[in-house]
Amino acid sequence: MARSGANTSGTTLEPEVAKTKLTKESFRQGLRIFRYVLPYRAKFSIGLLMLALSSSTFMVFPWVIGKLVDAANGKAIALPNGTVVSISQIALGLFGVILFQGIFSFGRIWFFTQVSEFTVRDIRQSLYAKFVSLPIPYFEKTRVGAITSRITSDVAQIQDTFSLTLAELFRQVTTLIVGVVAIMVVSVKLSLFMLATFPPIVLLAMFFGRKIRVLAKATQDELAKTNVIVEETLQGINTVKAFTNEQFETRRYTASLTNTVQAALKSNMYRGAFVSFVIIGLFGGIILVLWRAASLASLGQLSIGDLTSFALYTIFIGASVGGLGELYGKVQSTLGASERILEILDEPSEPTHRPRVAGTAPLQVRGDIEYRNVAFSYPTRPDLPVLKNIDFDIQSGEKIALVGPSGAGKSTIVQLLMQFYELSGGKILIDGRDIQLFDLTELRRHIGIVPQETLLFGGSIRENIAYGKTDATDAEITLAARKANAWQFISSFPEGLDTLVGERGVKLSGGQRQRVAIARAILKNPAILILDEATSALDSESEKLVQEAMDELMQNRTSIIIAHRLSTIRKVDKILVIDGGQIVEQGTHDELSNAENGLYANLLKLQFELR
Ligand SMILES: Nc1ncnc2c1ncn2[C@@H]1O[C@H](COP(=O)(O)OP(=O)(O)OP(=O)(O)O)[C@@H](O)[C@H]1O
């Protein structure tokens, strides 16, 4: 029952899978996960049939054994039609039973495995598709750890159910029912005696089991606390050392470990008591029943064969009742897991990838942008206005720059253009049309972004550039790389475009990564371009290459540059100076740099002095 146990090494502890109380509602909810089994219902039914057959042949076993024992004692064993069978024939029959049992078991495992593997694949796929289609705010309020644990441990829990728990449950229930009927047939007197002895013992065992589960959970919680200490201190090891708190932290960890050990000892004391209770209580019960059976047999009211059958059935029944307790816990965990999975699947997705109305042409975007009194607060901090009254226009093909102190709201302005968040007020229009009226996927297809920190995926340079257009040909990729000033370094690598970039692109320098990102954007060929300038300066040679690539990229596109180094934006058509979520100045570089006491003029002076 509490087999998952409460050790302190954490190795056998179940993941943080909370259990759900078995109520009608939770059961109904949990059953919704079964819609994923529907496509495989034929296989599932065959599996169920195999299971029924293997469970029932298994239950024939004690019966035939009993007959064998009786035959050994010289009793004539006859079939229902009156034919007397020999010991060898009974043994052969027994062999037949086992053979069927073996074949059915194989079939059950084979079919159920297929159902569980395919079902779990479908659930994982739906979950993943759901995750990537959820809006950005979802990821700001949910920890990545929680998301991955949904797709790994919760799904694994369900897989376990489809492949094992369900079969076990079915088998135990069959064993229980058939077992009770069988012992009744063997001897009503003895069965009644047994049924009076066993249920109280089983109830006690279940109570015990629950207590142990609670204690095991407490141990897990304590263990989790010790892990938090390790994680925290190792992540902040610099701080620990700087404050010379190594001994303090070690003491804190030791104290926490001691608590864990105490909790584990307590839970294991109960577990030990439980085991001895099972030995004494359950087996004591069996002895009691056997004693009664032996007495009946000695009086000639029960044959030795029936006694054997009875004893075997009793053991089966006992085992199945014990097993049911454990299965009850598993069913609870599964219901919890499926509830959490369904909760995510029920989250509303972003309205992306809507099928285009038949006959309409693909969306064309010129690239006129208008922000009309845009106001915004992040959903995680609704009370803090980040943008207020942002109002500006960009004509198609124009270049504008957003400048301002850190935290002013520059990145937020462009994120709203991508519709990562909903506006709190105002409107954004592209080509004179409210962006909410566009299909998100179609719209985003026309917006390119070169982010501040380029994130490359762990594959080759080719794959990373082709991320801008997944069906690009080699010629297109090479051309984009040339335009992005990236070809020179790519061709210097022995493996060229097939060079692996390492996790997150660590094998490339910062400037190289940026140029890969630019090549990506060139390949995407968007009408609107967002350039988030890197804050970390590159060396001047690299800087020049990146700048040239950016200039190439910006040609004939509406471009918004988030500028950190003011030297790069002298040529833009308009500069918007943002401060505290508002536009505080706007104009060309010449206009703004001559404004007395203007924020831009001051920023310019500051950068000049820093140099
Ligand atoms: N995801 C978020 N959730 C909540 N608040 C956020 C989020 N992102 C940014 N903010 C807050 O919004 C404000 C504007 O941030 P934003 O990133 O737009 O500034 P920025 O001008 O681009 O700054 P920087 O130049 O440092 O990149 C900041 O006060 C920031 O703390």
The ligand as a Tripos MOL2 file, in Angstrom:
@<TRIPOS>MOLECULE
LIG
   31    33     1     0     0
SMALL
NO_CHARGES

@<TRIPOS>ATOM
      1 N1          6.7850   40.3170  -18.8010 N.pl3     1 LIG1
      2 C1          6.6600   41.3410  -17.9790 C.ar      1 LIG1
      3 N2          5.8030   41.2890  -16.9330 N.ar      1 LIG1
      4 C2          5.6630   42.3320  -16.1000 C.ar      1 LIG1
      5 N3          6.3320   43.4840  -16.2140 N.ar      1 LIG1
      6 C3          7.2050   43.6000  -17.2280 C.ar      1 LIG1
      7 C4          7.4260   42.5330  -18.1600 C.ar      1 LIG1
      8 N4          8.3590   42.9380  -19.0530 N.ar      1 LIG1
      9 C5          8.6960   44.1750  -18.7140 C.ar      1 LIG1
     10 N5          8.0140   44.5970  -17.6210 N.ar      1 LIG1
     11 C6          8.0990   45.9200  -16.9810 C.3       1 LIG1
     12 O1          7.6780   46.8690  -17.9270 O.3       1 LIG1
     13 C7          8.4770   48.0280  -17.9110 C.3       1 LIG1
     14 C8          9.0000   48.3200  -19.3190 C.3       1 LIG1
     15 O2          9.8740   47.2850  -19.7150 O.3       1 LIG1
     16 P1         10.5070   47.1980  -21.1790 P.3       1 LIG1
     17 O3         11.1840   45.8930  -21.2590 O.co2     1 LIG1
     18 O4          9.5000   47.5360  -22.1860 O.co2     1 LIG1
     19 O5         11.5750   48.3770  -21.0950 O.3       1 LIG1
     20 P2         12.7220   48.7880  -22.1160 P.3       1 LIG1
     21 O6         12.5590   50.2200  -22.3270 O.co2     1 LIG1
     22 O7         12.6740   47.9010  -23.3010 O.co2     1 LIG1
     23 O8         14.0140   48.4880  -21.2460 O.3       1 LIG1
     24 P3         15.4910   47.9990  -21.6840 P.3       1 LIG1
     25 O9         16.0780   49.1110  -22.4320 O.co2     1 LIG1
     26 O10        16.1630   47.7710  -20.3690 O.co2     1 LIG1
     27 O11        15.3070   46.7520  -22.4710 O.co2     1 LIG1
     28 C9          9.5760   47.7640  -16.8990 C.3       1 LIG1
     29 O12         9.2220   48.4620  -15.7140 O.3       1 LIG1
     30 C10         9.5240   46.2780  -16.6500 C.3       1 LIG1
     31 O13         9.8210   45.9910  -15.3050 O.3       1 LIG1
@<TRIPOS>BOND
     1     1     2 1
     2     2     3 ar
     3     2     7 ar
     4     3     4 ar
     5     4     5 ar
     6     5     6 ar
     7     6     7 ar
     8     6    10 ar
     9     7     8 ar
    10     8     9 ar
    11     9    10 ar
    12    10    11 1
    13    11    12 1
    14    11    30 1
    15    12    13 1
    16    13    14 1
    17    13    28 1
    18    14    15 1
    19    15    16 1
    20    16    17 2
    21    16    18 1
    22    16    19 1
    23    19    20 1
    24    20    21 2
    25    20    22 1
    26    20    23 1
    27    23    24 1
    28    24    25 2
    29    24    26 1
    30    24    27 1
    31    28    29 1
    32    28    30 1
    33    30    31 1
@<TRIPOS>SUBSTRUCTURE
     1 LIG1         1 GROUP 0 **** ****
